[in-house]
């Protein structure tokens, strides 16, 4: 333990400018993705060498529970994710707190989530958004983008790093497993970084979401799935959100 704090911890945080737990997850995740998941990366040259002072939004389609780790590892900067409150499993509340997750409820409470996202970008942070709003079901079909991405991007006026993930080892005819169950299934993900989009060169329009979705769909070759996002379980959302807020408040009191 002493060796970890003295040697490994500073080395990890030198490579990944992130909380200790995140840096450790990235370190272990590199080997997990390489040897178990057989992950491959393409277009790494698109990733900026430094984060713009205006911040950065990272977007991708959402195919499994492994996606945040896949997208975090190539970036040295910590990605702060927007995440459905329905997925905030109470047993991992310490991890959600460490990652500074921004919970999303898909109702009028999300005004506070948008404000938190904009404040993070204003400070030059990196924000992660899965614009489909949930894992693709059925697999290998592009779902409609929710409106939050356009609102945040147009207000923040910051660059967007666009990626897409294709699970080459997944049969789309089979049911998509739950997010956490996918961690134990070999999927052979291929992560492609498609573009670094700067609004200073081409201002974002009202059709930003549609254009990004079309470009992502063309890169993946997936068919269109026009079905809207399924309604979240309100009881589960309220329980998880209350847990997250109460735990965060207790941690702030300790600090």
Order of alpha helices (4+ residues) and beta strands (2+ residues): alpha-alpha-beta-beta-alpha-beta-alpha-beta-alpha-beta-beta-alpha-beta-beta-alpha-beta-alpha
